[in-house]
Amino acid sequence: MGVYSHSTKYEYKVGERGSRYRHGTFWFVRKRSDDMFEVRPLNAHHVPSGVSRLVSHEDFLQYYTPELAYYQENTMPCLDNLRKKVRMGRRYFNMGQLERAEQEFCDAVLLQDDNVDSNMGLSEVYAEQQQFTKLRSVLDKLMNIDEVFREEQRHKFNEFGINLRKKELYDDAIRFYSKALEVNDEDENLHFNIARAFYSKDLIKECRKHLRRAIDINPKMNEAQLFLRSVDKDIAFEKEMRRKEQEGRAAIARGLKKRSRNDAPESKRIKLEF
């Protein structure tokens, strides 16, 4: 919707150059439903940043005023610049120019600290560079950005988790998917993907649990059904191998025992003469 000013007092003040401005704060507003609005404060770069909150339709009409000129003169150019930096960072990353990609993503983060795309881009750069300390620092930040796990971001965070798993960062992938499942436990794709990460760590019990959950949510999810059957076959095969191994050990033990009896010297009997 744009930028709105918020004030409990509807009074205008006069600036040094005679311009009139509203005494209050500026907020970026999005309509969430017919009777609910989401507002986020603007930072020093005129872009939304920080914790958002929901405002009722009644309070919004009473306390918020549209600031079209402010939005056009300040917020729009900064948002365009932010998107450009993220776009350039992604382009450099795809070209393998990791240092330039890192610079663009870092510049974007400076404009909006909790920007999802720039932080995800940075994490991919650090994963590629194997700078794991920096990677985990960015991941910690992402885990605390509610925007990351919104429904409309589902494709992005699913793909992000997949990339972590493909880099063999299984613990990080599991941590990321677990956070996503806290927000939405009804996403069969999340359960399927976290199951694959658990499988890669040989945590079969957790793997099967999430595969069963994915199938419960979507019984027609063929990938989960095939994966579960494959896992169950592996389990059955391992059980059979352990059984044969135990039988083999038992047979060897019996053979050794029999051999020791056969090889034992017979006790000499003392003949008693009367």
Backbone as a ProteinNet text record, in pm:
[ID]
protein_1_A
[PRIMARY]
MGVYSHSTKYEYKVGERGSRYRHGTFWFVRKRSDDMFEVRPLNAHHVPSGVSRLVSHEDFLQYYTPELAYYQENTMPCLDNLRKKVRMGRRYFNMGQLERAEQEFCDAVLLQDDNVDSNMGLSEVYAEQQQFTKLRSVLDKLMNIDEVFREEQRHKFNEFGINLRKKELYDDAIRFYSKALEVNDEDENLHFNIARAFYSKDLIKECRKHLRRAIDINPKMNEAQLFLRSVDKDIAFEKEMRRKEQEGRAAIARGLKKRSRNDAPESKRIKLEF
[TERTIARY]
81.6	0	84.7	203.9	288.7	325.5	369	414.9	305	288.4	190.8	260.7	213.7	263.2	166.7	221.6	140.1	156.3	46.6	50.4	-81.7	-73.2	-196.1	-246.7	-163.4	-203.7	-199.4	-309.6	-317.5	-282.2	-153.3	-108.9	10.6	12.3	123.3	217	346.8	444.3	511.6	574.8	639.8	790.2	856.5	1000.6	1074.9	1209.1	1292.5	1266.6	1233.9	1213.5	1065.8	985.8	844.5	761.8	825.1	748.1	668.6	551.6	465.3	487.7	501.5	518.5	441.1	403.4	325.9	420.9	385.6	464.1	428.7	518.2	489.4	597.4	566.7	662.8	610.3	703.7	666.6	669.6	567.7	552.6	521.1	573.5	539.4	421.2	317.6	190.9	157.3	113.8	59.7	-74	-168.2	-299.9	-296.5	-325.7	-324.3	-461.4	-565.7	-702.8	-793.1	-922.5	-1016.1	-1017.5	-986.7	-994.6	-862	-750.8	-621.8	-510.5	-423.3	-310.8	-180.7	-76.8	56	140.3	201.9	284.2	425.8	525.4	666.4	730.7	812.2	876.9	979.3	1002.5	1106.8	1237.5	1348.9	1478.4	1536.4	1663.1	1726.7	1742	1730.4	1740.5	1603.1	1500	1362.2	1299.7	1352.9	1294.7	1244	1142.9	1087.8	1189.6	1200.3	1293.8	1249.1	1282.6	1243.5	1114.9	1064.5	948.9	820.4	740.9	610.7	503.6	393.1	279.9	150.4	46.1	-84.7	-169.6	-243.4	-329.3	-469.3	-567.6	-705.8	-745.6	-848.2	-896.6	-938.3	-1002.6	-1049.4	-933	-831.5	-715.8	-635.4	-628.8	-554.1	-615.8	-746.8	-814.7	-800.3	-792.8	-789.8	-651.2	-546.6	-414.4	-311.7	-344.7	-246.5	-291.6	-193.9	-222.1	-127.7	-178.4	-91	9.4	132.7	240.2	295.6	216.8	252.9	381.8	396.8	515.9	641.5	631.8	746.5	783.1	681.9	704.2	772.8	724.4	779.3	919.7	944.2	1072	1181.2	1142.5	1241.9	1240.8	1126.1	1121.6	1137	1065.6	1072	1213.3	1289	1426.2	1515.1	1498.6	1581.3	1544.9	1416.1	1374	1424.4	1420.6	1473.4	1623.3	1695.8	1839.5	1867.4	1784.8	1798.4	1778	1671.4	1643.4	1755	1810.5	1919	2041.8	2075.1	2192	2172.7	2052.6	2024.7	2033.6	1978.3	1980.5	2124.4	2206.7	2346.7	2423.6	2393.9	2459.1	2429	2302.6	2263.3	2332.1	2343.3	2407.7	2555.1	2625	2766.2	2784.4	2692.1	2701.4	2688.9	2592.6	2572.5	2691	2764.8	2883.6	3007.7	2993.1	3106.9	3196.7	3154.3	3233.1	3188.1	3238.7	3186.7	3217.2	3334.8	3370	3279.9	3253.5	3165.5	3022.2	2982	2848	2835.5	2938.5	2936.7	2923.7	2996.2	2991.3	2851.7	2788.6	2653.9	2553.5	2561.6	2469.4	2492.5	2619.8	2650.3	2595.9	2609.3	2554.4	2403.1	2338.8	2193.3	2155.8	2234.9	2207.9	2224.1	2318.5	2336	2212.5	2146.8	2024.6	1907.9	1898.8	1788.4	1844.4	1871.1	1941.7	1872.6	1739.4	1665.9	1608.2	1670.7	1624.9	1649.8	1546.5	1554.2	1647.3	1627.2	1703.1	1852.9	1889.1	2031.3	2098.1	2029.2	2086.8	2097.3	1996.7	2006.2	2120.2	2134.7	2244	2379.5	2393.4	2519.3	2550.7	2448.3	2470.5	2517.4	2464	2506.9	2651.5	2688.6	2827.5	2921.2	2886.4	2974	2979.6	2868.5	2869.6	2963.3	2958.9	3045	3191.7	3217.6	3354.6	3401	3309.2	3336.8	3379.2	3320.8	3341.8	3228.5	3244.1	3133	3096.7	3193	3161.4	3069.1	3102.1	3016.7	2881.8	2884.7	2760.3	2664.8	2715	2627.1	2577.7	2657.4	2613.7	2494	2501.3	2389.7	2268.8	2292.2	2181.6	2109.9	2186.8	2125.3	2034.2	2079.4	1996.7	1869.9	1885.7	1770.2	1666.7	1713	1620.9	1532	1575.1	1498.8	1425.5	1422.3	1347.7	1217.3	1108.5	978.4	944.1	992.2	962.5	1008.9	1115.9	1172.4	1070.5	990.5	905.1	758.5	735.2	598.4	553.3	423.9	368.3	412.8	417.7	454.5	603.3	682	824.6	853.1	748.2	766.1	866.6	853.2	943	1088	1109.7	1245.8	1311.1	1239.7	1308.1	1318.8	1229.3	1244.4	1370.5	1387.3	1505.1	1633	1623.2	1739.3	1783.9	1688	1720.2	1779.2	1726.1	1778.8	1924.7	1957	2095.2	2188.7	2141.4	2223.2	2251.1	2148	2165.5	2261.7	2249.6	2337.5	2483.1	2503.9	2639.4	2688.1	2604.8	2633.2	2636.8	2567.3	2551.7	2422.3	2423.1	2299.6	2242.9	2329.5	2281.5	2214.2	2273.4	2215.8	2083.8	2077.8	1953.1	1842.9	1876.6	1777.7	1730.3	1822.9	1785.6	1692.9	1722.7	1641.6	1502.3	1495.7	1365.6	1283.4	1350.6	1279.1	1211.6	1280.7	1222	1103.2	1117.1	1007.1	886.1	909.8	799.1	731	803.6	740	634.2	659.9	565.9	452.1	485.3	383.7	414.9	345.4	368.4	289.7	213.6	127	182.7	311.3	375.2	447	391.2	449.7	589.3	615.1	746.9	855.5	821.5	917	949.9	846.9	870.1	954.7	927	1003.4	1149.7	1173.3	1310.1	1390.2	1325.8	1399.3	1426.8	1337	1360.1	1486	1506.6	1626.3	1752.7	1744.6	1860.9	1890.4	1785.1	1804.9	1863.9	1816.1	1866.4	2015.8	2057.4	2198.8	2286.4	2226.9	2300.5	2279.3	2214.4	2184.2	2092.5	2012	1911.9	1780.2	1772	1663.3	1528.9	1529.5	1404.2	1337.5	1416.3	1362.6	1321.5	1399.9	1367.9	1230.6	1206.6	1079.3	962.7	987	880.5	831	923.6	884	828.2	875.3	816.7	672.1	646.8	509	420.1	476.9	399.5	367.9	463.7	440.6	329.3	329	226.2	90.5	89.6	-36.7	-99.3	-13.9	-63.1	-108.5	-29.3	-60.5	-40	-144.3	-132.2	-89.4	-103.2	-66.5	76.9	153.7	292.1	378.5	392.8	462.6	608.7	673.3	814.9	834.9	746	758	730.3	631.1	598.9	715	773.1	886.7	1007.3	1030.6	1143.4	1124.4	1002.6	974.8	992.6	944.1	961.6	1110.3	1186	1329.4	1398.3	1359.3	1417.5	1381.8	1255.8	1212.5	1286.6	1312.7	1390.5	1532.7	1590	1724.4	1725.8	1622.2	1614.1	1601.3	1513.6	1494.5	1624	1694.7	1821.2	1924.5	1933.8	2029.8	1995.3	1865.5	1824.2	1863	1841.6	1876.3	2027.1	2104.2	2249.4	2295.9	2233.7	2270.4	2233.9	2116.6	2074.7	2174	2212.9	2308.7	2444.6	2481.2	2608.9	2606.8	2494.1	2481.2	2481.4	2409.7	2409.3	2548.8	2620.8	2757.1	2847.2	2834.1	2915.5	2881.3	2749.2	2706.4	2761.2	2758.7	2810.4	2959.6	3031.9	3176.2	3202.9	3122.7	3140.6	3114.7	3009.5	2979.3	3091.6	3143.4	3252.1	3376.7	3409.4	3526.8	3509.8	3387.2	3360.1	3373.8	3319.3	3326.9	3471.2	3544.5	3684.6	3766.2	3738.4	3813.5	3785.3	3660.7	3627.4	3701.2	3705.8	3771.5	3922.4	3979.5	4125	4172.7	4081.3	4122.1	4180.5	4297.5	4358.2	4270.9	4262.5	4181.7	4252.6	4176.3	4234.1	4288	4406.9	4468.3	4406.7	4361.5	4302.2	4410.9	4407.5	4503.9	4449.4	4522.8	4479.4	4517.1	4418.7	4441.8	4461.7	4568.3	4596.5	4578.1	4511.7	4487.7	4570
-121.2	0	125.8	118.7	236	282	407.9	465.3	550.2	532.5	609.6	665.2	780.8	835.6	798.2	780.5	742.6	847.2	892.7	986.2	982.1	989.3	995.8	1138.3	1233.5	1374	1427.2	1475	1524.1	1672	1701.8	1839.9	1847.8	1951.9	1974.5	2077	2059.2	2156.8	2218.3	2332	2403.3	2388.9	2342.1	2322.8	2453.1	2444.5	2563.6	2637.3	2563.4	2627.1	2651.2	2640.3	2670.3	2553.9	2434.7	2319.5	2262.5	2209.5	2153	2002.4	1947.4	1803.5	1753.8	1629.3	1568	1518.3	1548.2	1501.6	1355.9	1263.2	1121.7	1036.4	910.4	816.9	764	717.3	665.7	513.1	455.4	310.3	262.2	144.2	79.9	-12.2	1	-67.7	-166.7	-285.1	-385.5	-433.6	-452.3	-500.9	-652.4	-706.7	-851.6	-913.7	-840.4	-887.8	-765.3	-787.6	-675.2	-593.6	-656.2	-583.9	-583.2	-609.7	-612.5	-561.4	-476.4	-419.5	-452.3	-476.2	-499.9	-374.8	-328.1	-207.2	-239.6	-184.2	-199.9	-62.8	-32.9	98.6	113.2	236.5	265	293.2	247.3	275.3	405.4	430.5	555.6	565.3	451.2	450.1	452.9	479.6	496.3	366.7	252.5	124.6	50.9	-34.4	-106.7	-202.4	-200.1	-287.5	-302	-413.5	-433.9	-513.7	-518.3	-602.1	-538.4	-617.7	-570.2	-601.9	-533.2	-562.3	-543.5	-602.2	-594.8	-486.9	-416	-306.6	-329.8	-309.2	-327.8	-219	-246.8	-151.4	-20.4	-29.9	89.9	176.4	115.2	191.8	247.7	171.8	219	347.3	347.7	466.9	585	556.3	663.9	725.9	642.7	691.8	697.7	648.8	645.5	732.3	806.1	897.2	867.9	856.2	827.3	939.1	898.7	994.3	962.4	993.8	958.6	1026.5	1154.5	1227.9	1168.9	1137	1077	943.5	864.3	733	746.5	839.1	856.1	916.3	1008.2	1079	1003.3	922.4	858.1	705.3	646.4	500.4	430	475.9	408.3	402	513.5	506.4	411	409.8	321.8	175.4	147	9.5	-36.4	54.3	20.3	-10.5	70.9	49.9	-82.8	-113.5	-239.5	-358.9	-354.4	-464.7	-479.6	-367	-370.6	-440.6	-409.7	-470.9	-621.5	-661.6	-804.7	-874.1	-808.8	-866	-880.3	-777.6	-784	-889.5	-899.2	-1001.4	-1140.4	-1163.8	-1294.1	-1321.1	-1217.3	-1234.1	-1269.6	-1196.2	-1226	-1366.5	-1406.7	-1540.1	-1647.9	-1630.1	-1728.4	-1733.2	-1622.1	-1616.7	-1669	-1702.2	-1752.1	-1643.6	-1516.9	-1405.5	-1380	-1461.9	-1464.7	-1337.4	-1279.8	-1159.2	-1042.3	-1027.7	-919.2	-945.6	-1072.6	-1107.4	-1073.2	-1107.7	-1076.8	-926.7	-846.4	-701.4	-646.8	-693.1	-645.4	-686	-810.6	-856	-780	-753.6	-677.5	-535.4	-473.2	-338.5	-339.2	-444.8	-455.8	-471.8	-550.4	-569.9	-439	-355.5	-225.5	-137.9	-150.8	-74	-129	-260.4	-325.4	-450.9	-438.5	-543.9	-678.7	-678.6	-805	-842.1	-793.2	-829.7	-977.9	-1049	-1194.3	-1235.1	-1177.4	-1219.6	-1193.7	-1078.2	-1046.4	-1136.2	-1166.3	-1255	-1398.4	-1442.9	-1576.2	-1581	-1474.1	-1468	-1473.6	-1399.5	-1401.3	-1541	-1608.1	-1742.4	-1838.4	-1823.3	-1908.8	-1879.6	-1751.3	-1714.4	-1777.5	-1764.4	-1817.3	-1969.9	-2032.8	-2179	-2221.2	-2147.5	-2178.7	-2155.6	-2051.1	-2019.3	-2102.2	-2181	-2262.5	-2176.2	-2056	-1970.2	-1998.5	-2106.5	-2159.1	-2071.2	-1999.5	-1909.5	-1798	-1737.2	-1632.2	-1688.9	-1808.6	-1872	-1890.2	-1943.3	-1970.2	-1840.6	-1734.9	-1604.7	-1553.8	-1567.7	-1525.4	-1615.9	-1746.3	-1838.8	-1805.7	-1770.8	-1732.5	-1611.7	-1518.1	-1400.5	-1439	-1522.6	-1565.3	-1637.2	-1715.5	-1791.5	-1700.4	-1576.2	-1481.7	-1377	-1395.8	-1304.9	-1373.1	-1326	-1388.9	-1387.2	-1285.3	-1269	-1390	-1454.9	-1568.6	-1679.6	-1702.2	-1820.4	-1790	-1677.6	-1646.8	-1744.3	-1760.3	-1853.4	-1817.8	-1686.6	-1646.1	-1669	-1696.3	-1723.3	-1873.3	-1955.7	-2100.7	-2156.1	-2115.7	-2168.5	-2131	-2008.5	-1962	-2040.2	-2053.8	-2118.9	-2269.6	-2327.9	-2469.3	-2489.8	-2405	-2413.9	-2385.8	-2291.4	-2257.1	-2377.3	-2445.5	-2564.3	-2675	-2690.3	-2791.3	-2761.8	-2634.5	-2597.4	-2628.8	-2606.1	-2640.3	-2790.8	-2869.2	-3014.8	-3059.5	-3001	-3038.5	-3002.2	-2900	-2864.4	-2953.8	-3052.2	-3146.4	-3076.9	-2964.2	-2894.6	-2944.5	-3071.5	-3138.2	-3080.2	-3051.7	-2996	-2860.9	-2778.9	-2647.4	-2661	-2754.8	-2777.7	-2823.7	-2915	-2964.9	-2852.8	-2769.3	-2656.9	-2560.9	-2534.8	-2442	-2499	-2625.1	-2688.1	-2700.4	-2727.9	-2739.5	-2608	-2497.3	-2365.9	-2341.9	-2379.8	-2362.8	-2445.6	-2565.5	-2651.6	-2598.6	-2521.4	-2456.2	-2357.6	-2295.4	-2197.3	-2267.4	-2373.1	-2445.3	-2594.3	-2667.4	-2811.6	-2891.2	-2822.7	-2890.9	-2889.2	-2863.4	-2859.1	-2991.6	-3073.7	-3205.6	-3196.4	-3089.6	-3075	-3050.1	-2972.6	-2949.9	-3081	-3160.1	-3288.7	-3381.2	-3380.5	-3465.2	-3422.7	-3291.1	-3241.7	-3261.3	-3241.9	-3265.1	-3414.5	-3498.9	-3643.6	-3680.1	-3616.5	-3644.1	-3602.8	-3490.2	-3445.9	-3544.3	-3590.8	-3690.1	-3819.5	-3859.5	-3982.1	-3970	-3851.4	-3829.3	-3840.6	-3818	-3831.5	-3968.8	-4059.8	-4194.4	-4191.5	-4087.6	-4080	-4131.6	-4263.4	-4327.4	-4312	-4318.4	-4305.9	-4171.6	-4063.3	-3929.6	-3918.6	-3978.5	-3977.1	-4038.4	-4157.4	-4226.9	-4148.6	-4086.5	-4009.4	-3896.8	-3824.6	-3712	-3760	-3872.8	-3927.6	-3969.4	-4032.2	-4071.4	-3948.1	-3843.6	-3719.3	-3657.3	-3659.5	-3605.4	-3682.2	-3814.5	-3897.4	-3876.5	-3856	-3826.6	-3698	-3597.7	-3469.4	-3483.4	-3553	-3570.3	-3716.5	-3798.5	-3941.6	-3968.1	-3869.6	-3887.6	-3843.4	-3816.4	-3773.5	-3896.3	-3926.8	-4048.5	-4050.3	-3931.2	-3926.8	-3976.5	-3932.9	-3974.7	-4123.7	-4174.5	-4317.1	-4403.3	-4363.9	-4438.9	-4433.3	-4315.2	-4297.9	-4385.3	-4384.3	-4463.8	-4613	-4658.7	-4800.1	-4835.3	-4744.6	-4767.5	-4775.2	-4683.7	-4684	-4812.8	-4854.5	-4977.6	-5099.5	-5100.9	-5210.6	-5211.6	-5092	-5082.8	-5137.1	-5100	-5147.5	-5299.2	-5354.5	-5500.1	-5570.4	-5512.1	-5570.8	-5571.3	-5459.2	-5450.2	-5549.6	-5565.1	-5662.5	-5804.1	-5835.3	-5967.9	-5991.2	-5887.7	-5900.2	-5919.6	-5846.9	-5864.1	-6004.4	-6053.5	-6188.2	-6293.2	-6280.6	-6376.1	-6364.1	-6240.2	-6219.9	-6285.4	-6267.4	-6329.8	-6481.9	-6534.7	-6680	-6730.6	-6653.6	-6692.5	-6695.5	-6593	-6589.5	-6706.5	-6733.6	-6845.1	-6977.5	-6995.5	-7118.9	-7133.3	-7022.5	-7025.1	-7060.9	-7001.2	-7029.6	-7176.5	-7233.3	-7375.1	-7464	-7425.4	-7502.3	-7501.7	-7384.5	-7374.2	-7455.8	-7451.1	-7525.6	-7675.8	-7721.6	-7864.6	-7907	-7819.8	-7851.8	-7860.1	-7768.9	-7771.1	-7898	-7947.7	-8072.2	-8190.9	-8191.4	-8301.9	-8302.3	-8182.5	-8172.6	-8189	-8187.5	-8195.5	-8332.6	-8344.7	-8475.4	-8553.1	-8684.6	-8767.1	-8780.5	-8778.5	-8789	-8930.1	-8941	-9071.7	-9133.5	-9257.5	-9326.3	-9403.6	-9397.6	-9470.6	-9609	-9705.8	-9844.1	-9885.8	-9924.2	-9965.7	-10115.6	-10157.6	-10299.8	-10340.2	-10453.1	-10504.3	-10629.5
0	0	0	63.9	65	204.5	214.3	340.7	403	533.1	609.9	733.3	776.4	902.5	1013.3	1131.6	1246.7	1356	1408.3	1519	1592.9	1724.3	1804.5	1813.7	1768.8	1770.1	1627.3	1580.3	1442.8	1439.4	1444.8	1435.7	1341.6	1263	1172	1233.3	1210.7	1255.2	1133.5	1155.3	1046	1060.3	954.8	957.3	935.9	933.4	920.7	790.4	684.9	554.3	526.4	629.7	612.1	564.6	546.3	501.6	617.6	585.6	688.4	693.4	812.4	825.9	946.8	940.8	1048.1	1157.1	1281.3	1394.5	1422.6	1391.2	1410.6	1348.2	1322	1264.7	1132.5	1048.3	916.9	918.3	853.2	852	711.1	678.8	552.5	578.4	497	526	414.9	458	365.7	420	330.6	371.1	378.2	496.4	515	493.2	526.6	506.3	504.3	491.6	485.3	613.5	725.9	852.7	928.5	858.8	927.1	835.9	892.8	818.9	892.1	813.8	870.8	852.1	959.8	952.8	1001.2	928.7	967.2	966.6	1065.7	1069.2	957.1	916.3	818.2	891.2	833.6	895.4	841	872	830.1	679.2	609.4	462.8	396.7	475.2	425.2	374.6	415.4	374.7	498.2	481.4	597	656.4	788	857.3	1001.9	1062.1	1201.1	1213.7	1334.7	1367.4	1315.1	1247.2	1199.2	1302.4	1292.2	1380.7	1304	1354.8	1290.6	1355.7	1271.3	1317.6	1262.7	1345.7	1301.4	1202.5	1125.8	1026	1091.7	1205.9	1276.8	1322.5	1385.2	1431.9	1315	1206.8	1090.9	1035.2	1020.4	968.8	1063.7	1191.9	1290.6	1307	1301.7	1339.9	1226.6	1108.1	1000	883.1	827.3	717	600.2	477.9	362.9	337.6	304.5	274.9	136.3	34	-102.6	-146.9	-115.2	-157.4	-93.2	34.9	104.9	40	9.2	-51.6	-187.5	-269.9	-404.4	-402.2	-310.3	-307	-231.5	-133.4	-47.6	-55.7	-27	-14.8	-148.9	-251	-380.7	-437.3	-440.7	-493.9	-414.1	-281.6	-198.2	-219.4	-234.2	-261.7	-397.8	-496.4	-629.2	-621.8	-545.3	-528.5	-457.8	-358.2	-285.2	-378.1	-456.2	-549.2	-652.5	-697.1	-795.2	-737.7	-612.2	-549.7	-532	-491.6	-477.5	-613.3	-715.1	-849.9	-900.7	-877.8	-921.2	-841.4	-711.5	-629.7	-681.2	-717.9	-770.7	-904.8	-986.5	-1117.5	-1101.3	-1013.9	-990.2	-932.6	-843.6	-783.5	-890.8	-980.1	-1087.2	-1183.4	-1191.7	-1277.3	-1205.4	-1077.2	-1000.7	-945.5	-956.2	-903	-758.5	-668.5	-532.1	-453.7	-473.1	-398.2	-436.7	-565.8	-610.4	-566.2	-567.1	-518.2	-370.7	-293.8	-150	-126.6	-204.5	-187.7	-214.1	-321.1	-354.1	-245.9	-200.5	-96.5	34.6	67	189.2	180.3	62.9	44	62.1	13.5	29.3	175.9	249.9	393.1	469.5	427.1	492.3	474.4	360.1	336.6	416.9	423.9	495.9	562.6	690.9	764.1	757.8	756	758.8	622.4	515.8	382.1	356.8	318	304.1	190.2	71.9	-46	-30.8	26.5	40.5	144.1	253.4	354.8	304.4	229.8	169.8	68.9	-8.3	-104.6	-36.5	74.2	149	201.2	252	306.7	197.3	76.5	-34.4	-73.2	-69.4	-98.8	3.8	131.7	237	234.1	197.1	184.8	71.9	-39.3	-153.8	-118.5	-39	1.1	120.3	176.2	295.5	414.1	421.7	538.1	637.5	712.5	790.3	910.1	966	1077.6	1031.1	916.9	861.1	818.7	761	716.7	833.7	944.9	1059.3	1121.4	1113.2	1163.6	1083.5	950.7	865.6	887.6	903.2	927.5	1057.6	1160.3	1288	1269.3	1186.4	1160	1084.3	982	902.7	987.8	1084.4	1168.7	1252.4	1269.4	1351.1	1268.4	1137.9	1050.6	1011.7	1067.3	1040.3	892.1	822.7	680.4	598.9	646.9	573.7	557.2	662.1	665.6	634	570.6	528.7	420.5	409.3	310.9	169.4	139.6	4.2	-24.9	81	63.2	59.5	56.4	70.6	-30	-155.4	-259.1	-228.9	-182	-156	-43.1	71.8	183.3	162.4	82	48	-35.9	-135.6	-222.6	-144.5	-49.9	31.6	115.2	177	255.2	169.5	48.5	-44.4	-77.9	-99.8	-130.9	-14.3	109	225.7	229.1	200.7	202.3	92.5	-26.2	-136.9	-108.1	-25.1	16.7	130.7	166.3	275.6	411.1	421.3	549.3	613.6	649.5	691.5	821.1	917.2	1043.9	1022.5	936.3	908.6	833.7	740.1	666.5	760.6	851.6	947.5	1038.4	1083.4	1170.4	1097	971.8	893.1	868.4	826.7	802.1	930.6	1042	1169.7	1205.8	1181.7	1207	1114.9	989.6	894.6	936	989.2	1032.2	1157.3	1237.8	1352.7	1305.7	1192.1	1136.9	1063.6	988.8	911.2	911.7	996.9	1008.9	905	821.1	724.8	583.3	569	436.8	412.5	324.6	299	238.1	161.6	99.5	203.8	307	415	486	514.5	581.1	493	363.6	271.3	266.8	259.7	247.6	375.8	490.9	616.2	633.4	580.7	585.1	507	393.8	313.1	388.3	459.9	537.9	651.4	719.3	825.7	768.8	651.6	588	558.6	515.1	484.1	608.4	726	851.9	916.8	842.8	893.6	1015.3	1027.4	1134.4	1076.7	1065.8	991.9	1063.1	1194.8	1269.5	1241.7	1247.9	1219.6	1073.4	986.1	843.1	818.4	873.4	852.4	912.1	1027.5	1092.2	1001.6	939.6	854.6	720.6	671.1	548.3	572.6	686.2	719.3	735.8	794.4	811.9	675.8	584.7	450.1	380.2	395.7	331.7	397.6	529.6	598.5	544.4	520.1	469.1	324.9	245.3	103.2	63.7	74.4	41.9	-102.3	-189.6	-330.1	-359.9	-255.9	-277.2	-306.4	-434.5	-476.2	-432.5	-433.8	-396.1	-253.8	-164.1	-24	-8.9	-82.6	-74.4	-124.3	-237.5	-292.3	-198.9	-143.5	-51.9	72.6	127.5	247.5	219.2	102.7	67.6	55.2	-4.3	-19.2	117	206.5	341.4	414.3	403.1	469.6	414.5	282.8	223.6	279.5	293.6	351	493.7	569.7	708.2	712.2	625.7	621	580	482.3	437.3	550.1	622.4	732.1	843.1	871.6	973.1	931.4	802.7	752.8	759.4	724.8	731.3	875	969.4	1110	1159.3	1112.8	1153.6	1103.8	976.7	920.9	989.8	1021	1089.7	1227.4	1298.1	1429.8	1419.3	1316.8	1296.6	1263.9	1182.5	1147.4	1269.4	1353.2	1474.4	1566	1575.6	1661.2	1608.3	1473.9	1413.8	1439.3	1426.6	1452.9	1598.3	1687.8	1830.7	1860.4	1797.2	1819.4	1765.8	1648.1	1589.1	1675.9	1728.3	1814.3	1941.3	1994.3	2117.3	2093.8	1979.5	1946.4	1923.8	1856.5	1827.7	1955.9	2049.6	2175.3	2253.6	2243.4	2312.6	2249.8	2115.4	2045.6	2067	2077.7	2091.5	2234.5	2328.8	2469.7	2499.4	2568.8	2601.5	2698.6	2672.8	2762.1	2896.1	2999.3	3133.2	3155.9	3209.6	3236	3360.2	3341.9	3455.8	3532.1	3658.9	3742.4	3772	3731.6	3754.3	3895.8	3964.8	4102.3	4107.5	4167.1	4180.5	4325.8	4342.8	4478.7	4500
[MASK]
++++++++++++++++++++++++++++++++++++++++++++++++++++++++++++++++++++++++++++++++++++++++++++++++++++++++++++++++++++++++++++++++++++++++++++++++++++++++++++++++++++++++++++++++++++++++++++++++++++++++++++++++++++++++++++++++++++++++++++++++++++++++++++++++++++++++++++++++++

